[in-house]
């Protein structure tokens, strides 16, 4: 039972973290593009 809870918690963590990571990656990518564009 505890293993199932651990798996659920880790899956929930991934679901919560993946959009945050995606936003960070997009922000870095767009900032890099704009910086490259302005130079």
VMD Tcl script that builds the backbone (N, CA, C; Angstrom):
set m [mol new atoms 117]
animate dup $m
set s [atomselect $m all]
$s set {name element resname resid chain x y z} {
  {N N UNK 1 A 0.833 -1.207 0.000}
  {CA C UNK 1 A 0.000 0.000 0.000}
  {C C UNK 1 A 0.869 1.259 0.000}
  {N N UNK 2 A 1.935 1.234 0.824}
  {CA C UNK 2 A 2.792 2.408 0.888}
  {C C UNK 2 A 3.484 2.655 -0.455}
  {N N UNK 3 A 3.839 1.585 -1.154}
  {CA C UNK 3 A 4.498 1.734 -2.456}
  {C C UNK 3 A 3.568 2.436 -3.433}
  {N N UNK 4 A 2.275 2.075 -3.411}
  {CA C UNK 4 A 1.305 2.718 -4.295}
  {C C UNK 4 A 1.225 4.209 -3.980}
  {N N UNK 5 A 1.227 4.541 -2.689}
  {CA C UNK 5 A 1.190 5.957 -2.291}
  {C C UNK 5 A 2.437 6.692 -2.775}
  {N N UNK 6 A 3.598 6.055 -2.640}
  {CA C UNK 6 A 4.840 6.682 -3.112}
  {C C UNK 6 A 4.778 6.939 -4.613}
  {N N UNK 7 A 4.275 5.952 -5.370}
  {CA C UNK 7 A 4.152 6.115 -6.823}
  {C C UNK 7 A 3.191 7.248 -7.149}
  {N N UNK 8 A 2.053 7.296 -6.452}
  {CA C UNK 8 A 1.083 8.371 -6.676}
  {C C UNK 8 A 1.689 9.729 -6.384}
  {N N UNK 9 A 2.426 9.836 -5.280}
  {CA C UNK 9 A 3.051 11.109 -4.909}
  {C C UNK 9 A 4.072 11.521 -5.965}
  {N N UNK 10 A 4.874 10.584 -6.433}
  {CA C UNK 10 A 5.878 10.923 -7.439}
  {C C UNK 10 A 5.221 11.326 -8.753}
  {N N UNK 11 A 4.144 10.639 -9.133}
  {CA C UNK 11 A 3.428 10.990 -10.360}
  {C C UNK 11 A 2.815 12.386 -10.231}
  {N N UNK 12 A 2.202 12.660 -9.068}
  {CA C UNK 12 A 1.634 13.992 -8.828}
  {C C UNK 12 A 2.723 15.054 -8.895}
  {N N UNK 13 A 3.882 14.764 -8.313}
  {CA C UNK 13 A 5.000 15.699 -8.370}
  {C C UNK 13 A 5.422 15.973 -9.799}
  {N N UNK 14 A 5.493 14.925 -10.619}
  {CA C UNK 14 A 5.853 15.109 -12.024}
  {C C UNK 14 A 4.812 15.956 -12.747}
  {N N UNK 15 A 3.523 15.676 -12.488}
  {CA C UNK 15 A 2.451 16.421 -13.140}
  {C C UNK 15 A 2.511 17.894 -12.731}
  {N N UNK 16 A 2.842 18.141 -11.452}
  {CA C UNK 16 A 2.930 19.526 -10.982}
  {C C UNK 16 A 4.179 20.205 -11.541}
  {N N UNK 17 A 5.302 19.464 -11.590}
  {CA C UNK 17 A 6.574 20.075 -11.970}
  {C C UNK 17 A 6.736 20.245 -13.477}
  {N N UNK 18 A 6.154 19.355 -14.278}
  {CA C UNK 18 A 6.402 19.426 -15.719}
  {C C UNK 18 A 5.931 20.739 -16.354}
  {N N UNK 19 A 4.750 21.295 -16.010}
  {CA C UNK 19 A 4.391 22.597 -16.584}
  {C C UNK 19 A 5.346 23.698 -16.145}
  {N N UNK 20 A 5.805 23.628 -14.887}
  {CA C UNK 20 A 6.755 24.632 -14.386}
  {C C UNK 20 A 8.052 24.546 -15.183}
  {N N UNK 21 A 8.564 23.334 -15.367}
  {CA C UNK 21 A 9.783 23.156 -16.152}
  {C C UNK 21 A 9.582 23.626 -17.583}
  {N N UNK 22 A 8.412 23.320 -18.145}
  {CA C UNK 22 A 8.103 23.744 -19.512}
  {C C UNK 22 A 8.120 25.259 -19.627}
  {N N UNK 23 A 7.499 25.935 -18.659}
  {CA C UNK 23 A 7.485 27.405 -18.664}
  {C C UNK 23 A 8.902 27.960 -18.556}
  {N N UNK 24 A 9.716 27.361 -17.691}
  {CA C UNK 24 A 11.103 27.822 -17.528}
  {C C UNK 24 A 11.874 27.634 -18.834}
  {N N UNK 25 A 11.725 26.475 -19.465}
  {CA C UNK 25 A 12.423 26.205 -20.727}
  {C C UNK 25 A 11.973 27.195 -21.801}
  {N N UNK 26 A 10.663 27.436 -21.902}
  {CA C UNK 26 A 10.139 28.378 -22.896}
  {C C UNK 26 A 10.675 29.782 -22.622}
  {N N UNK 27 A 10.689 30.182 -21.340}
  {CA C UNK 27 A 11.194 31.514 -20.983}
  {C C UNK 27 A 12.661 31.656 -21.372}
  {N N UNK 28 A 13.474 30.649 -21.053}
  {CA C UNK 28 A 14.894 30.690 -21.405}
  {C C UNK 28 A 15.044 30.733 -22.932}
  {N N UNK 29 A 14.266 29.927 -23.632}
  {CA C UNK 29 A 14.373 29.867 -25.086}
  {C C UNK 29 A 13.980 31.196 -25.714}
  {N N UNK 30 A 12.865 31.776 -25.277}
  {CA C UNK 30 A 12.414 33.038 -25.872}
  {C C UNK 30 A 13.363 34.171 -25.493}
  {N N UNK 31 A 13.849 34.194 -24.245}
  {CA C UNK 31 A 14.816 35.214 -23.848}
  {C C UNK 31 A 16.086 35.110 -24.689}
  {N N UNK 32 A 16.546 33.889 -24.917}
  {CA C UNK 32 A 17.716 33.690 -25.756}
  {C C UNK 32 A 17.461 34.178 -27.173}
  {N N UNK 33 A 16.281 33.906 -27.699}
  {CA C UNK 33 A 15.942 34.336 -29.054}
  {C C UNK 33 A 15.892 35.854 -29.144}
  {N N UNK 34 A 15.224 36.508 -28.189}
  {CA C UNK 34 A 15.114 37.959 -28.243}
  {C C UNK 34 A 16.490 38.595 -28.059}
  {N N UNK 35 A 17.276 38.036 -27.151}
  {CA C UNK 35 A 18.629 38.551 -26.922}
  {C C UNK 35 A 19.456 38.416 -28.198}
  {N N UNK 36 A 19.351 37.274 -28.838}
  {CA C UNK 36 A 20.074 37.036 -30.087}
  {C C UNK 36 A 19.568 37.981 -31.175}
  {N N UNK 37 A 18.272 38.242 -31.151}
  {CA C UNK 37 A 17.666 39.103 -32.169}
  {C C UNK 37 A 18.125 40.551 -32.000}
  {N N UNK 38 A 18.280 40.987 -30.748}
  {CA C UNK 38 A 18.637 42.388 -30.503}
  {C C UNK 38 A 20.114 42.677 -30.704}
  {N N UNK 39 A 20.960 41.662 -30.683}
  {CA C UNK 39 A 22.392 41.928 -30.836}
  {C C UNK 39 A 22.764 42.091 -32.290}
}
mol reanalyze $m
mol bondsrecalc $m
mol representation Tube
mol addrep $m
